[in-house]
Amino acid sequence: MVRLFEVRDFVAEEWPHVLIWDLFVGRAIWLDSLERDVGFTWASLLLTNGIGPPGLLLYVTICLLSGRGGSRPLYHV
């Protein structure tokens, strides 16, 4: 990892990943899990902050398997 941070292009690619993906997608997972009352969210957040997209995929899978997934209506009739 130390050698990778010496490469200028790696640093330029890694910071947007950390700032955008980890923070915003992690926050979206957290807020959505509170709204849908989904448990076991910590694993998705850990994977999202560590690797990225597999964490989001895990969260979607957890939502679907727990029966709390799918789209929400924009309004209730």
N, C-alpha and C positions, 0 to 999 in steps of 0.2 A: 504494500500500500504506500509506503514511503517513496518507493521508486516511481509509482504512478503519479504521485502528487508533484514530482519533479518535472513531469511532462506538462507543458503549458496547455496543450489541447485537452488533456484529461481534466484538468482543473476547470477549464471553461465549460466542459460538458457536465461535470459532476455537480457544480453549484446550482445550476438550474434544476437538476434532478432533485437535489436535496430540498431546495427552497419551494419548488412548485409541487412536485409529486408528493413528497413526504408530508409536508405541512397541509396542503389543501385537500389532497385525497384522504389523508388520515383524518383530518377534521370532518370531511364529508361522511366518512364511514362512522365516526363517533356520533355525530349528530343524527344520522339516519338510524343507527342502532338504538339511540335513546327514543326516537320517535316510534320505531317499530317494536321496541322492547325485545330486542334480540340479545341473547346471552352469548357467551364465548367470544366476545368481540376482541379481547386482548390478543388472541392469536392472529387475527386479521391485521390488527394495528402493528404488531411486532413484525409480521412478514412484510407489510407495506413499507414500514420504515427501514427494513433491512434490505429487501430485494426490489420491491415496487409492485408491478402489476400482479404477481401471484397473490399478494395480500388482498387486492381488490377482488380477484377471482375467488379466493377462499371466502371472503365475506358474502359475495353473491351466492355461492354454493350453500353456505350456512343459512342464509335467508330462505332460499328455496327449499332446502331440506327441512327446515323448522316450520314451514308453512306460513312464514311471515314475509315472503318475497313477493315478486310481481309488482306491477305498477299500481300506484294509488290514483284514485279519481281526483280530478282537479276541484270538483265540487260535489257535495252530497245533495241528493234530491229528497 
